[in-house]
Amino acid sequence: MARSLYARLLERYGPKNLGERGPSRRDVLKATMAASAGMLISGCKGGGRSSSSTSLTSESQRRVIVVGGGFAGLAAAYELLSAGYKVHVYEARSRLGGRVLSMPDVVNGKVVEGGGEFIGANHPTWAAYKQQFGLDYAPVTEDKKFPPIIIGGKKLEERQAKALTEEMTAALATMNAAAAKIDADYPWKSDNSIELDAMSAAQWLAGLKVSELCRKLIQIELEGTNNVALARQSYLGNLTQVKGGGVEKYWSDSESYRCLGGSSQLTLKLAAALGVDRITHKAPVIAIRAKEREMVVSTADGEPHECDDVVLAIPPTMWKKIFFFPELPEGLRPQMGSATKYLATVKEAYWAKKTYSPNGYTDLEISATWDATEKQGAGPAVVCGFSGGPVAEAARKISPGDRDKRFGLILEAMMPGFVDNFQKSRFMDWPADPWVLGGYSFPGPGEVTTIGPVLREAYGQMHFAGEYNCLKFVGYMEGALNSGVTVAREIAIRDGVMKG
């Protein structure tokens, strides 16, 4: 996810008294921690099993194969193991984590996130695992310096930004009011769900009485965050994630923290809890077949693996690489967008001595920028140039030989001094990754009410897990974790291993 433009504007131009904006970030986190209590099977005494629950003996122990070792797959496998299931994870790569990749080799002694980065104070599954595994959060700086914003080749003046903050607040309040009525867990059950789902975010925006500049900033906000063009975004999809994030708090608290030491710390904790014997690397799955009483999963080496249930925890873009029998329902392909990161190493965090913030926004080939190594000490730093949706597609068209020059021009215009401090760069092109072929998901018009209910139900003995299947936290690491935990609970409840 990109850092929210609106959240940055609120930090500088919002109410001076935080009380006017409701609970503080710390209060939101405390409430989230309280709400997360008991949501994990692994966090409950006896693995969540009550005295009336069925026990899985060695003879009755059900076997579950998890396809994909990203956050969703690891969470599902870990929770099922905690409930007494026999689990095994097959991962196509030589590493785990999927689109979560903490890199220690960009700058010596610092960690840079190549994929998933931000954790919300309003993200309950992250909070639950943080507590269980003893992880620490590093608060994202609430930056009140002027955010450089370039629209149509011109840098926004501060007087314009202040006025636009008020205009955006009034405009987004209409989305908040509609979101408050949505069932975030089952949005297709909400009133007028079909009409809201058929409407695109572009149509919603076109109906607002706002200035053209405000309209452009809202477009940058939604396309950068959801990594697809406005015309390809379900309005109901937007309402669902706003409701899931706490309505007003969705905008201000969804990017509050990073995991200290990198998000991959959670990957390592989950993998260690599963154990090496339950994980097979470099084992892409090529077929999933349903037989009369069991499932058969075949890996690229031709080896068949029998089980009782399958958890499909890979991006929807990868489903086409697997032969399914029976075939998946026609049209069951959740939309994936495009997202990239241009990671530029500079000599130092030179912007600390300037009047402007490193948190900038443009309508060029970069959606948003931020300090990817903030609070990690002196020395070289990294500027992240995130691109989402149409902007990411434009960024991907720049040849590798021209990339540093083009991005350098944009970053110099936003943050003067960049060119003199630039050292090297790394481009994270997730749509080109052979095991992703995209950024992250966001439902297109009509998908919430048609695809959403199908994904939440087991397809025979196969279950879907991934950020695409958690619409209230779609696109976030929280969405992947929450989806994996949800699938594990539903399987355990079905089998009577734990109470519903």
C-alpha positions as CSV (number, residue, x, y, z in Angstrom):
1,M,0.0,0.0,0.0
2,A,1.1,3.6,-0.7
3,R,1.2,6.0,2.2
4,S,-2.1,7.9,2.3
5,L,-2.0,11.5,0.8
6,Y,-5.0,12.5,2.8
7,A,-3.5,11.2,6.1
8,R,-0.4,13.3,5.4
9,L,-2.5,16.4,4.8
10,L,-4.4,15.8,8.0
11,E,-1.2,15.5,10.0
12,R,-0.2,19.0,8.9
13,Y,-3.5,20.8,8.3
14,G,-6.0,18.8,10.4
15,P,-7.4,19.9,13.8
16,K,-4.6,21.0,16.1
17,N,-6.2,19.3,19.1
18,L,-6.1,15.5,18.5
19,G,-9.1,15.2,20.6
20,E,-11.1,16.8,17.8
21,R,-10.2,13.8,15.7
22,G,-11.3,11.2,18.2
23,P,-9.1,8.5,19.8
24,S,-5.3,8.8,19.4
25,R,-3.3,6.3,17.5
26,R,-2.2,4.7,20.8
27,D,-5.8,4.4,21.9
28,V,-6.8,2.8,18.6
29,L,-4.0,0.3,19.0
30,K,-5.1,-0.5,22.5
31,A,-8.6,-1.1,21.3
32,T,-7.3,-3.2,18.5
33,M,-5.2,-5.3,20.9
34,A,-8.3,-5.9,23.0
35,A,-10.4,-6.8,20.0
36,S,-7.8,-9.3,18.8
37,A,-8.0,-11.3,22.1
38,G,-9.2,-14.8,21.3
39,M,-9.2,-14.4,17.5
40,L,-6.3,-16.9,17.1
41,I,-6.7,-20.6,17.6
42,S,-3.0,-20.6,18.5
43,G,-3.6,-18.0,21.2
44,C,-6.3,-19.9,23.0
45,K,-5.6,-22.4,25.8
46,G,-5.6,-25.9,24.3
47,G,-5.4,-24.5,20.7
48,G,-8.9,-23.1,20.9
49,R,-10.5,-26.5,21.8
50,S,-13.1,-26.6,24.4
51,S,-14.1,-29.5,26.6
52,S,-17.0,-30.2,24.2
53,S,-14.8,-30.1,21.1
54,T,-13.7,-33.1,19.1
55,S,-10.1,-34.2,19.6
56,L,-8.0,-35.1,16.6
57,T,-6.1,-38.3,17.5
58,S,-3.3,-39.7,15.4
59,E,-5.9,-41.9,13.7
60,S,-8.4,-39.2,13.0
61,Q,-6.0,-36.4,12.4
62,R,-7.1,-34.6,9.2
63,R,-4.4,-33.7,6.7
64,V,-4.3,-30.2,5.2
65,I,-2.0,-29.0,2.4
66,V,-1.4,-25.3,2.1
67,V,-0.4,-24.1,-1.4
68,G,1.8,-21.0,-0.9
69,G,4.0,-19.8,1.9
70,G,3.1,-16.2,2.0
71,F,1.4,-14.6,5.1
72,A,-2.0,-16.1,4.3
73,G,-0.6,-19.6,3.9
74,L,1.7,-19.5,6.9
75,A,-1.0,-18.1,9.1
76,A,-3.5,-20.8,8.0
77,A,-1.0,-23.6,8.4
78,Y,0.1,-22.4,11.9
79,E,-3.4,-22.0,13.2
80,L,-4.5,-25.4,11.8
81,L,-1.4,-27.0,13.4
82,S,-2.4,-25.4,16.7
83,A,-5.8,-27.0,16.4
84,G,-4.3,-30.5,15.9
85,Y,-4.2,-30.8,12.2
86,K,-1.5,-32.4,10.1
87,V,-0.3,-29.6,7.8
88,H,2.2,-29.2,5.1
89,V,3.1,-26.1,3.1
90,Y,4.3,-26.2,-0.5
91,E,6.0,-23.1,-1.7
92,A,7.2,-22.4,-5.2
93,R,10.1,-20.1,-4.2
94,S,13.2,-20.8,-2.3
95,R,12.0,-18.4,0.3
96,L,8.8,-17.8,2.3
97,G,6.8,-14.6,2.8
98,G,5.4,-14.0,-0.7
99,R,5.0,-10.3,-1.2
100,V,6.5,-9.6,2.2
101,L,10.2,-9.2,1.7
102,S,12.5,-7.4,4.2
103,M,15.8,-6.7,2.6
104,P,19.0,-6.1,4.7
105,D,21.3,-5.7,1.7
106,V,20.1,-2.4,0.3
107,V,21.8,-0.4,3.0
108,N,24.2,-2.0,5.4
109,G,22.8,-2.2,8.9
110,K,19.3,-1.2,7.9
111,V,16.2,-3.0,6.7
112,V,14.2,-1.9,3.6
113,E,10.8,-3.4,2.7
114,G,10.6,-4.6,-0.8
115,G,6.9,-5.4,-0.5
116,G,4.4,-5.1,2.3
117,E,5.5,-2.4,4.7
118,F,2.9,-0.6,6.8
119,I,0.8,-1.9,9.7
120,G,-2.3,-0.2,10.9
121,A,-3.1,0.6,14.5
122,N,-6.4,-0.8,13.4
123,H,-5.1,-4.2,12.2
124,P,-6.1,-6.9,14.7
125,T,-4.4,-10.0,13.4
126,W,-1.0,-8.2,13.2
127,A,-1.7,-7.1,16.8
128,A,-2.4,-10.6,17.9
129,Y,0.7,-12.1,16.4
130,K,2.8,-9.1,17.7
131,Q,1.7,-10.0,21.2
132,Q,2.1,-13.8,20.8
133,F,5.5,-13.7,19.2
134,G,6.9,-10.8,21.1
135,L,7.4,-8.6,18.1
136,D,7.9,-4.8,18.3
137,Y,6.4,-2.0,16.3
138,A,8.3,1.0,15.0
139,P,5.9,4.0,14.9
140,V,5.7,5.8,11.6
141,T,6.6,9.4,12.1
142,E,3.7,11.8,12.2
143,D,5.3,14.3,9.8
144,K,4.0,17.8,10.0
145,K,6.4,19.3,7.4
146,F,5.0,20.5,4.1
147,P,4.4,17.4,1.8
148,P,5.7,18.1,-1.7
149,I,2.8,17.5,-4.2
150,I,3.3,17.8,-7.9
151,I,0.1,18.0,-10.1
152,G,0.2,18.7,-13.8
153,G,3.9,19.5,-13.6
154,K,3.4,22.2,-10.9
155,K,4.2,21.9,-7.2
156,L,1.2,22.6,-5.0
157,E,1.5,25.8,-2.8
158,E,1.0,25.5,0.9
159,R,-2.1,27.7,0.8
160,Q,-3.7,25.4,-1.7
161,A,-2.9,22.3,0.3
162,K,-4.5,23.7,3.4
163,A,-7.7,24.6,1.5
164,L,-7.7,21.2,-0.3
165,T,-7.5,19.4,3.0
166,E,-10.8,20.9,4.0
167,E,-12.3,20.1,0.6
168,M,-11.1,16.5,0.7
169,T,-12.4,16.1,4.2
170,A,-15.9,17.1,3.1
171,A,-15.8,14.9,0.0
172,L,-14.5,11.8,1.8
173,A,-17.1,12.3,4.5
174,T,-19.7,11.2,2.0
175,M,-17.8,7.9,1.6
176,N,-17.5,7.6,5.3
177,A,-21.2,8.0,5.8
178,A,-22.0,5.3,3.3
179,A,-19.3,3.0,4.7
180,A,-20.7,3.2,8.2
181,K,-23.7,1.2,7.0
182,I,-21.7,-1.7,5.4
183,D,-21.2,-5.1,6.8
184,A,-17.4,-5.3,6.5
185,D,-17.3,-9.1,6.9
186,Y,-20.1,-9.8,4.4
187,P,-20.5,-6.7,2.3
188,W,-22.7,-8.4,-0.2
189,K,-25.3,-8.7,2.6
190,S,-25.5,-4.9,3.0
191,D,-28.4,-2.8,1.8
192,N,-28.2,-1.8,-1.8
193,S,-25.1,-3.9,-2.2
194,I,-25.6,-4.7,-5.9
195,E,-26.1,-1.1,-6.8
196,L,-23.1,0.0,-4.8
197,D,-21.0,-2.7,-6.3
198,A,-22.0,-1.9,-9.8
199,M,-20.9,1.7,-9.3
200,S,-17.2,2.4,-9.9
201,A,-15.1,4.8,-7.8
202,A,-14.8,7.0,-10.9
203,Q,-18.6,7.3,-11.0
204,W,-18.7,8.2,-7.4
205,L,-16.0,10.8,-7.8
206,A,-17.7,12.3,-10.9
207,G,-20.8,12.9,-8.8
208,L,-19.0,15.0,-6.2
209,K,-19.2,18.8,-6.3
210,V,-15.5,19.6,-5.8
211,S,-12.8,21.5,-7.5
212,E,-10.9,19.8,-10.3
213,L,-7.7,20.0,-8.2
214,C,-9.5,18.2,-5.3
215,R,-10.8,15.7,-7.7
216,K,-7.3,15.0,-8.9
217,L,-6.0,14.6,-5.3
218,I,-8.7,12.1,-4.5
219,Q,-7.8,10.2,-7.7
220,I,-4.2,10.0,-6.6
221,E,-5.3,8.9,-3.1
222,L,-7.5,6.0,-4.3
223,E,-5.5,4.8,-7.3
224,G,-2.2,4.9,-5.3
225,T,-3.8,3.0,-2.4
226,N,-5.8,0.5,-4.4
227,N,-3.4,0.1,-7.3
228,V,-6.0,0.0,-10.0
229,A,-7.6,2.8,-12.1
230,L,-10.7,4.4,-10.6
231,A,-13.0,3.0,-13.3
232,R,-11.8,-0.5,-12.3
233,Q,-12.6,0.0,-8.6
234,S,-15.9,-1.1,-7.0
235,Y,-17.4,1.6,-4.9
236,L,-18.6,-1.1,-2.5
237,G,-15.1,-2.3,-2.4
238,N,-13.9,1.1,-1.2
239,L,-16.8,1.3,1.3
240,T,-15.9,-2.1,2.7
241,Q,-12.2,-1.3,3.4
242,V,-13.2,2.1,4.9
243,K,-15.6,0.3,7.3
244,G,-13.1,-2.4,8.1
245,G,-10.5,0.2,9.0
246,G,-12.8,2.0,11.4
247,V,-14.4,4.5,9.0
248,E,-12.6,7.8,9.8
249,K,-9.7,5.9,11.4
250,Y,-9.2,4.0,8.1
251,W,-7.7,7.2,6.6
252,S,-5.5,8.1,9.5
253,D,-4.5,4.9,11.2
254,S,-4.0,2.2,8.5
255,E,-0.3,3.0,8.1
256,S,0.8,3.7,11.7
257,Y,3.7,1.3,12.2
258,R,6.4,-0.9,10.7
259,C,7.5,-4.2,12.2
260,L,10.8,-3.5,14.0
261,G,13.5,-5.5,12.2
262,G,11.2,-5.9,9.1
263,S,7.9,-7.6,8.4
264,S,9.7,-10.8,7.6
265,Q,10.3,-11.2,11.3
266,L,6.7,-12.6,11.4
267,T,7.5,-14.9,8.5
268,L,10.4,-16.3,10.4
269,K,8.3,-16.8,13.6
270,L,5.5,-18.6,11.8
271,A,7.9,-20.8,9.9
272,A,9.9,-21.7,13.0
273,A,6.6,-22.7,14.8
274,L,5.7,-24.9,11.8
275,G,9.1,-26.5,11.6
276,V,11.2,-27.4,8.6
277,D,9.6,-30.8,8.2
278,R,6.2,-29.2,7.4
279,I,7.5,-26.9,4.6
280,T,8.8,-27.8,1.2
281,H,10.5,-25.1,-0.9
282,K,10.9,-24.9,-4.7
283,A,7.7,-27.0,-5.1
284,P,5.3,-25.2,-7.3
285,V,1.9,-26.9,-7.4
286,I,0.7,-27.8,-10.9
287,A,-2.6,-29.7,-10.2
288,I,-5.3,-29.9,-7.5
289,R,-7.7,-32.8,-8.0
290,A,-10.8,-33.7,-5.9
291,K,-11.4,-37.4,-5.5
292,E,-14.3,-39.1,-3.8
293,R,-13.0,-38.8,-0.3
294,E,-9.7,-36.9,-0.5
295,M,-7.8,-34.3,-2.4
296,V,-4.6,-34.8,-4.4
297,V,-2.1,-32.1,-4.9
298,S,0.6,-32.6,-7.5
299,T,3.9,-30.6,-7.5
300,A,6.1,-29.9,-10.5
301,D,8.3,-32.9,-9.7
302,G,5.2,-35.0,-10.6
303,E,4.8,-36.2,-7.0
304,P,1.1,-36.6,-5.9
305,H,0.3,-35.7,-2.3
306,E,-2.9,-36.8,-0.7
307,C,-4.9,-34.8,1.9
308,D,-8.3,-34.1,3.3
309,D,-8.4,-30.3,2.6
310,V,-6.4,-27.8,0.5
311,V,-5.9,-24.2,1.4
312,L,-5.1,-22.2,-1.8
313,A,-3.0,-19.3,-0.7
314,I,-1.4,-17.9,-3.8
315,P,-2.3,-14.8,-5.8
316,P,-5.2,-15.2,-8.2
317,T,-2.9,-14.4,-11.1
318,M,-1.1,-17.7,-10.4
319,W,-4.2,-19.9,-10.5
320,K,-3.9,-20.2,-14.3
321,K,-0.7,-22.2,-13.7
322,I,-2.6,-25.0,-11.9
323,F,-4.9,-27.6,-13.4
324,F,-8.0,-27.9,-11.2
325,F,-10.4,-30.8,-11.2
326,P,-13.2,-30.0,-11.1
327,E,-12.5,-26.6,-12.8
328,L,-12.9,-23.4,-10.8
329,P,-16.2,-21.6,-11.4
330,E,-16.2,-19.5,-14.6
331,G,-15.2,-15.9,-13.9
332,L,-13.7,-16.7,-10.5
333,R,-10.6,-14.5,-11.0
334,P,-10.4,-11.6,-8.5
335,Q,-8.8,-8.5,-10.0
336,M,-5.2,-7.8,-9.3
337,G,-3.6,-4.4,-9.8
338,S,-0.1,-3.1,-10.4
339,A,2.4,-1.9,-7.8
340,T,6.1,-1.1,-7.9
341,K,8.8,0.3,-5.6
342,Y,11.8,2.4,-6.7
343,L,14.2,2.2,-3.9
344,A,16.9,4.9,-4.1
345,T,19.8,4.9,-1.8
346,V,21.1,8.4,-0.9
347,K,24.1,9.5,1.1
348,E,22.0,10.6,4.1
349,A,18.5,11.6,5.1
350,Y,19.3,15.1,3.8
351,W,15.6,16.2,3.9
352,A,15.8,16.2,7.7
353,K,17.6,19.6,7.4
354,K,15.0,20.9,4.9
355,T,11.6,22.5,5.4
356,Y,9.9,19.9,3.3
357,S,8.8,16.3,4.1
358,P,10.0,13.1,2.3
359,N,6.4,12.1,2.1
360,G,5.4,13.4,-1.3
361,Y,2.9,12.7,-4.1
362,T,2.7,13.2,-7.9
363,D,0.5,12.4,-10.9
364,L,3.7,11.4,-12.8
365,E,5.4,7.9,-12.7
366,I,5.6,8.0,-8.9
367,S,2.4,7.9,-6.8
368,A,4.0,8.5,-3.4
369,T,7.4,8.9,-1.7
370,W,8.7,8.3,1.8
371,D,11.8,7.6,3.9
372,A,12.0,3.8,3.8
373,T,14.7,3.8,6.5
374,E,13.4,6.3,9.0
375,K,14.5,5.9,12.6
376,Q,17.2,3.4,11.6
377,G,20.1,5.7,12.5
378,A,22.6,7.9,10.7
379,G,24.4,7.2,7.4
380,P,22.9,6.3,4.0
381,A,19.1,6.3,3.7
382,V,16.6,5.1,1.2
383,V,13.8,7.0,-0.5
384,C,10.9,4.8,-1.6
385,G,9.1,5.9,-4.8
386,F,5.9,3.8,-4.7
387,S,3.8,3.6,-7.9
388,G,0.3,2.1,-8.0
389,G,-2.3,1.4,-10.7
390,P,-1.9,3.4,-14.0
391,V,1.1,5.2,-12.5
392,A,2.8,1.8,-11.9
393,E,2.2,0.8,-15.5
394,A,3.8,4.0,-16.7
395,A,6.7,3.4,-14.4
396,R,7.2,-0.1,-15.7
397,K,7.4,1.2,-19.3
398,I,10.6,3.2,-18.5
399,S,13.6,1.2,-19.7
400,P,16.1,0.1,-17.0
401,G,18.7,2.3,-18.6
402,D,16.5,5.4,-18.4
403,R,14.9,4.7,-15.0
404,D,17.4,6.5,-12.7
405,K,17.4,9.5,-14.9
406,R,13.6,9.8,-15.1
407,F,12.9,9.0,-11.4
408,G,15.8,11.3,-10.5
409,L,14.2,14.2,-12.3
410,I,10.9,13.6,-10.4
411,L,12.5,13.2,-7.0
412,E,14.7,16.2,-7.5
413,A,11.7,18.3,-8.3
414,M,9.9,17.0,-5.2
415,M,12.9,16.9,-2.8
416,P,15.7,19.3,-4.0
417,G,19.1,17.8,-3.3
418,F,18.2,14.3,-4.4
419,V,20.5,14.2,-7.5
420,D,23.6,15.3,-5.4
421,N,22.9,12.6,-2.8
422,F,21.9,9.7,-5.0
423,Q,24.1,6.6,-4.9
424,K,22.2,3.6,-6.3
425,S,18.7,2.2,-6.9
426,R,16.7,-1.1,-6.8
427,F,13.4,-1.5,-8.7
428,M,10.8,-3.9,-7.2
429,D,8.7,-4.8,-10.2
430,W,6.0,-7.1,-8.6
431,P,4.0,-7.5,-11.8
432,A,7.1,-9.0,-13.4
433,D,7.7,-11.4,-10.6
434,P,6.9,-14.9,-12.0
435,W,5.2,-16.0,-8.8
436,V,3.0,-12.9,-8.4
437,L,2.4,-11.2,-11.8
438,G,0.7,-8.2,-10.1
439,G,0.7,-5.9,-7.2
440,Y,-2.2,-6.7,-4.8
441,S,-5.9,-7.1,-5.3
442,F,-8.8,-4.8,-5.4
443,P,-12.3,-5.7,-6.5
444,G,-13.6,-4.4,-9.8
445,P,-17.2,-3.2,-10.2
446,G,-19.6,-6.1,-9.6
447,E,-16.9,-8.4,-8.0
448,V,-17.8,-7.9,-4.4
449,T,-21.3,-9.3,-4.7
450,T,-20.5,-12.0,-7.3
451,I,-17.0,-13.3,-6.5
452,G,-16.9,-12.4,-2.8
453,P,-19.5,-14.9,-1.5
454,V,-18.0,-17.7,-3.6
455,L,-14.5,-17.1,-2.2
456,R,-15.7,-17.2,1.4
457,E,-17.3,-20.6,0.9
458,A,-15.2,-23.8,0.6
459,Y,-15.1,-25.1,-3.0
460,G,-15.6,-28.7,-2.0
461,Q,-12.5,-29.4,0.2
462,M,-10.6,-26.5,-1.2
463,H,-10.5,-23.1,0.7
464,F,-9.3,-19.7,-0.5
465,A,-6.9,-17.6,1.5
466,G,-5.1,-14.4,0.7
467,E,-5.5,-10.6,1.0
468,Y,-7.9,-10.8,-2.0
469,N,-10.3,-12.8,0.2
470,C,-10.4,-10.3,3.1
471,L,-12.2,-7.3,1.6
472,K,-12.2,-5.3,4.8
473,F,-8.3,-5.3,4.7
474,V,-7.8,-5.9,1.0
475,G,-4.3,-5.3,-0.2
476,Y,-2.8,-5.1,3.2
477,M,-0.6,-7.7,5.0
478,E,-3.4,-7.7,7.6
479,G,-5.8,-8.9,4.9
480,A,-3.5,-11.9,4.2
481,L,-3.1,-12.8,7.8
482,N,-6.7,-12.3,8.7
483,S,-7.8,-14.4,5.7
484,G,-5.5,-17.3,6.7
485,V,-6.7,-17.2,10.3
486,T,-10.3,-17.1,9.2
487,V,-10.0,-20.1,6.9
488,A,-8.3,-22.1,9.7
489,R,-11.1,-21.3,12.2
490,E,-13.8,-22.2,9.7
491,I,-12.2,-25.6,9.0
492,A,-11.8,-26.3,12.7
493,I,-15.4,-25.3,13.4
494,R,-16.7,-27.4,10.6
495,D,-14.9,-30.4,12.0
496,G,-16.1,-29.8,15.6
497,V,-12.5,-29.2,16.8
498,M,-13.6,-25.8,18.2
499,K,-16.8,-24.0,18.9
500,G,-18.2,-21.5,16.4
